Structure formats: structure tokens, C-alpha cells
Amino acid sequence: MPDDVLELYREASSVADVSPRSAAALLRTALEVLTRNHLGQSGVSLNDAIGNLVKDRQLSVKLQQAMDVLRITGNDYVHPREVQLDDSAKEASAMFDLLNIIVDRLIVEPQRIAQLYADLPESKRQQVERRDG
């Protein structure tokens, strides 16, 4: 997880037991930092960032849904239309899981695959490049 996102994740974790709604808002902020600083979506709203990533085919439907759950739930805790107290701990816990999934799929897995590919012998990578043009 990128350091700036991890800092917010840890802060959310530190307050989750006493204020799951605060944790949810921090996790939404962590998602926004991820999209702005690591997914090329600076200068746009989180909603627009998600839409841009969908248009650019960088997100599967499931990742788009995960991001929208984080965005909408975090927004609802910051700007509630009606106060929700019952499920906030459960929802905050799920939001931690969703952010982990998003970071794994969009940051960790591509970096790991790139490293494994870079570790192939140069001659093997050249064979792949010749094949793919």
C-alpha cells in the first residue's frame, strides 16, 4: 500500500473502535488519495476519478463497485441525510476489506507481475516482444 494511503488507513484503524463513522470517512479519503496520487486522477472529484478509470478500462466492474461503495458510504457518514448508528461498525469493517482489495488489484498485483516479468532472462523477454510486435 502506498505510504500516503497507508497513513490514512492506519489512522482509520486507530479510531474504528470508538468511531466507525470517522474510520469510514478516513477510508473514503484514502481512496481519494489513491486515485489522485497513484492512479493519475488528480484535479477531479472522486466520483469523476472512478468514472474516468472505468472509461479508460482500468477498472473491472467489481473494482468500480468496490470504489463506489467506499465513496458513497464515506460520503454518507460525512454528509448524512439520515443518521445511521446501527450498522456503522460493520460497514467500516467492510470498507477496510474493500480498500485492501482495491490496493491489491490496482497497485500490489501489477507491481508484483512487473517485477516477475523483469526477472525473466532478457532473451525470453525479447522473444515475447517479437511475438507481440
For each residue, the residues with C-beta under 8 A, 3 or more apart:
1: 5 6 9 100 103 107 108
2: 5 6 34 37 38 103 107
3: 6 7
4: 7 8 33 37
5: 1 2 8 9 30 33 34 37 38 99 103
6: 1 2 3 9 10
7: 3 4 10 11
8: 4 5 11 12 26 27 29 30 33
9: 1 5 6 12 13 26 27 30 96 99
10: 6 7 13 14
11: 7 8 14 15 26
12: 8 9 15 16 22 23 24 26 27 30 92 96
13: 9 10 16 23 96
14: 10 11
15: 11 12 18 19 22 23 26
16: 12 13 19 20 23 89 92 93 96
17: 20
18: 15
19: 15 16 22 23
20: 16 17 23 24 88 89 91 92 93
21: 24 25 77 88 92
22: 12 15 19 25 26 77
23: 12 13 15 16 19 20 26 27 92 95 96
24: 12 20 21 27 28 73 74 77 88 91 92 95
25: 21 22 28 29 74 77 78
26: 8 9 11 12 15 22 23 29 30
27: 8 9 12 23 24 30 31 70 74 92 95 96 99
28: 24 25 31 32 46 70 71 73 74 75 77 78 95
29: 8 25 26 32 33 74
30: 5 8 9 12 26 27 33 34 99
31: 27 28 34 35 46 67 70 71 74 99 102
32: 28 29 35 36 46 49
33: 4 5 8 29 30 36 37 38
34: 2 5 30 31 37 38 39 102 103 106 107
35: 31 32 38 39 41 46 49 50 53 67
36: 32 33 39 41 42 43 49
37: 2 4 5 33 34 42
38: 2 5 33 34 35 106 107
39: 34 35 36 49 53 58 106
40:
41: 35 36 44 48 49 52 53
42: 36 37
43: 36
44: 41 48 49 52
45: 48 49
46: 28 31 32 35 49 50 71
47: 50 51 71
48: 41 44 45 51 52
49: 32 35 36 39 41 44 45 46 52 53
50: 35 46 47 53 54 59 64 67 68 71
51: 47 48 54 55
52: 41 44 48 49 55 56
53: 35 39 41 49 50 56 58 59 64 67
54: 50 51 57 58 59 64
55: 51 52
56: 52 53
57: 54
58: 39 53 54 106
59: 50 53 54 63 64 67 106
60: 63 64 105
61: 64 65
62: 65 66
63: 59 60 66 67 101 102 105 106
64: 50 53 54 59 60 61 67 68
65: 61 62 68 69
66: 62 63 69 70 98 101 102
67: 31 35 50 53 59 63 64 70 71 102
68: 50 64 65 71 72
69: 65 66 72 73 94 95 98
70: 27 28 31 66 67 73 74 95 98 99 102
71: 28 31 46 47 50 67 68 74 75
72: 68 69 75 76
73: 24 28 69 70 76 77 91 95
74: 24 25 27 28 29 31 70 71 77 78 95
75: 28 71 72 78 79
76: 72 73 79 80 81 84
77: 21 22 24 25 28 73 74 80 84 88
78: 25 28 74 75
79: 75 76
80: 76 77 83 84
81: 76
82:
83: 80
84: 76 77 80 87 88
85: 88
86:
87: 84 90 91
88: 20 21 24 77 84 85 91 92
89: 16 20 92 93
90: 87 93 94
91: 20 24 73 87 88 94 95
92: 12 16 20 21 23 24 27 88 89 95 96
93: 16 20 89 90 96 97
94: 69 90 91 97 98
95: 23 24 27 28 69 70 73 74 91 92 98 99
96: 9 12 13 16 23 27 92 93 99 100
97: 93 94 100 101
98: 66 69 70 94 95 101 102
99: 5 9 27 30 31 70 95 96 102 103
100: 1 96 97 103 104
101: 63 66 97 98 104 105
102: 31 34 63 66 67 70 98 99 105 106
103: 1 2 5 34 99 100 106 107 108
104: 100 101 107 108 109
105: 60 63 101 102 108 109
106: 34 38 39 58 59 63 102 103 109 110
107: 1 2 34 38 103 104 110 111
108: 1 103 104 105 111 112
109: 104 105 106 112 113
110: 106 107 113 114
111: 107 108 114 115
112: 108 109 115 116
113: 109 110 116 117
114: 110 111 117 118
115: 111 112 118 119
116: 112 113 119 120
117: 113 114 120 125
118: 114 115
119: 115 116
120: 116 117 124 125
121: 124 125
122: 125 126
123: 126 127
124: 120 121 127 128
125: 117 120 121 122 128 129
126: 122 123 129 130
127: 123 124 130 131
128: 124 125 131 132
129: 125 126 132 133
130: 126 127 133
131: 127 128
132: 128 129
133: 129 130
